[in-house]
Amino acid sequence: MIEAHAPAPPGAPPSWRGPARLPVRPDTGRFLVLACVFVCAACGLVYELELVALASYLMGDSVTQASVVLSVMVFAMGIGSLAAKRLRRFAAAGFGALEATLALVGGCSAMTLYAVFAWTGAWGGLWANGPRVLLVAFSLAIGLLIGAEVPLLMELIQRIRRQDAGGAVADLFAADYVGALVGGLAFPFLLLPFLGQLTSSLLTGAVNVVAGAALVLGLFRRDLSCRARCLLLVANVTVLGVLASAAVLVDDFERASRQAVYGDDVRVAVQTGVQEIVLTGGTGGRPLDLYLDGRLRAGGREERRYHEALVHPAMNGPHARVLILGGGDGLAAREALVHPGVRRVDVVDLDPGLVRLARTDPALSGLNGHAYGDPRVHVTASDAFQWLREASAATYDVVVADLPDPGITASTKLYSQEFYGLARRALAPGGRLVVHAGPVATRPRVFWTVEATLRAAGLRTAPYRVDGRATGFTAGPDRTTDVARAPRDWGFVLAAVGARPPLRLDPRERPLRTLSQAALTADARAAQDTRMTGEQASTLVHPRY
């Protein structure tokens, strides 16, 4: 049974049960409660950020995912605070049970979401909306549990030494906000780069359950009956055992889930400081596929069609100096180097890990024709936007923007009017800029927004498309293997200052494997047939993708 306490003083709230009988001095007890608030706040924010990061990684459109997770979680925190009012009479036992549940739910959330992603068709088919519902459910559950912490902690800190409500709230919230700061900084700078998403969430859950158990079973153990102490101890040890077991198995789980997503021939899987890189195939006659953050970036069966269409129309004209923005895989550089008039190719890619892999992996370096072994190729690891801001004006005959899909939030600034203005400044007189603008057939509004943005930057445009995508694994903002949703073409826009650039292949060069002049002309007409009018330019402060 819970021990009896002194009667409530006049004006005390109904939950008042008298001062707690602590094994330490009151000041030390208050410090330990505030330390627990600090730790729990840090863990709570890590859970939030982990859900946002994983949802953005798996489903794309980080702005939408962050908005959904955070708004649902904040709403649930309010509901949880109201619901916890009924538990204030049993604050110590309630807080102990709450932290054990939160540690289990929050710690296992990332692994559960990734398992659903890997083994249910990668958000496709019948599960197209199921995982999104699961994401909302996790956000709701974690928010409810985090919100319920505050009333119970307030009750516990008032049980140690009664003080005015304003002072107690100030102390509690100060510890809470500082803990949130630490958790918010620890996630991107320590947990994610060194442990990864799955292990980070499991470790956070372990810290959470230890902190809650230590406070309740150590400081407030006299508030609990022997049976309650035993139940809480068993529950906390069980949660800790589940989290530890999952952490031991996390590597095997990642390998199995990666095979479920990419197939059985995963050959390379590395997490750089920028993105996850996966190579499948490339040996035994199997085509090489390159995935960046789960999206197909270069498919062995199709990549030549994409890169020939991207690079060669822009090479019709002066092309002594070529700038490739993105293209760390070296495949665009391979196409530029086949032109004998090329004297220098500068590749600017954010991820040095991808460039390193393109140099050293036998299959990928073979696919790019060992482009990085050519002395004319020079690589800079930098953000393309920042690099253009610092680059000299009027330098390049050809600028190739081989960048991720414009629908991916992280790429939005690289498809903005400001970015194209910087790219225009880098063009030499008579130079051309070519941009990968996403699929035309499935997302024409995005494609024509890119074209409108180029025109707003003072460039004349020649849009075109290339058919022939066969894969069911999209390279766009939605990470999915759903064949019905996969794009069937690539869209490009060739642009220049002054006159509209002619959409022609250089007649002096050797015939290409996948692209002819007749096909290019027909593809340009097909793109024009989808033209949408009235699209506005996308800017840094008003992205429209």
Stockholm file with secondary structure:
# STOCKHOLM 1.0

chainA/1-545         MIEAHAPAPPGAPPSWRGPARLPVRPDTGRFLVLACVFVCAACGLVYELELVALASYLMGDSVTQASVVLSVMVFAMGIGSLAAKRLRRFAAAGFGALEATLALVGGCSAMTLYAVFAWTGAWGGLWANGPRVLLVAFSLAIGLLIGAEVPLLMELIQRIRRQDAGGAVADLFAADYVGALVGGLAFPFLLLPFLGQLTSSLLTGAVNVVAGAALVLGLFRRDLSCRARCLLLVANVTVLGVLASAAVLVDDFERASRQAVYGDDVRVAVQTGVQEIVLTGGTGGRPLDLYLDGRLRAGGREERRYHEALVHPAMNGPHARVLILGGGDGLAAREALVHPGVRRVDVVDLDPGLVRLARTDPALSGLNGHAYGDPRVHVTASDAFQWLREASAATYDVVVADLPDPGITASTKLYSQEFYGLARRALAPGGRLVVHAGPVATRPRVFWTVEATLRAAGLRTAPYRVDGRATGFTAGPDRTTDVARAPRDWGFVLAAVGARPPLRLDPRERPLRTLSQAALTADARAAQDTRMTGEQASTLVHPRY
#=GR chainA/1-545 SS CCCCCCCCCTTCCTTCCCCCCCSSCHHHHHHHHHHHHHHHHHHHHHHHHHHHHHHHHHHCCHHHHHHHHHHHHHHHHHHHHHHGGGGGGGHHHHHHHHHHHHHHHHHHHHHHHHHHHHHTTTTCGGGSSHHHHHHHHHHHHHHHHHHHHHHHHHHHHHHHSCCCHHHHHHHHHHHHHHHHHHHHHHIIIIIHHHHHHHHHHHHHHHHHHHHHHIIIIIISGGGSCHHHHHHHHHHHHHHHHHHHHHHHHHHHHHHHHHHHHHCTTEEEEEECSSCEEEEECCSTTCCCEEEETTEEEEETTTHHHHHHHHHGGGGSSCCSEEEEEECTTSHHHHHHHTSTTCCEEEEEESCHHHHHHHHHCHHHHHHTTTGGGSTTEEEEESCHHHHHHHSCSSCEEEEEEECCCTTSGGGGGGGSHHHHHHHHHHEEEEEEEEEEEECSSSCHHHHHHHHHHHHHTTCEEEEEEEECCCCSSCCSSSCCCCGGGSCCEEEEEEEESSSCCCCCCCTTSCCCSSCCHHHHHHHHHHHHTTCCSSCCCCCSSSCCC
#=GC SS_cons         CCCCCCCCCTTCCTTCCCCCCCSSCHHHHHHHHHHHHHHHHHHHHHHHHHHHHHHHHHHCCHHHHHHHHHHHHHHHHHHHHHHGGGGGGGHHHHHHHHHHHHHHHHHHHHHHHHHHHHHTTTTCGGGSSHHHHHHHHHHHHHHHHHHHHHHHHHHHHHHHSCCCHHHHHHHHHHHHHHHHHHHHHHIIIIIHHHHHHHHHHHHHHHHHHHHHHIIIIIISGGGSCHHHHHHHHHHHHHHHHHHHHHHHHHHHHHHHHHHHHHCTTEEEEEECSSCEEEEECCSTTCCCEEEETTEEEEETTTHHHHHHHHHGGGGSSCCSEEEEEECTTSHHHHHHHTSTTCCEEEEEESCHHHHHHHHHCHHHHHHTTTGGGSTTEEEEESCHHHHHHHSCSSCEEEEEEECCCTTSGGGGGGGSHHHHHHHHHHEEEEEEEEEEEECSSSCHHHHHHHHHHHHHTTCEEEEEEEECCCCSSCCSSSCCCCGGGSCCEEEEEEEESSSCCCCCCCTTSCCCSSCCHHHHHHHHHHHHTTCCSSCCCCCSSSCCC
//
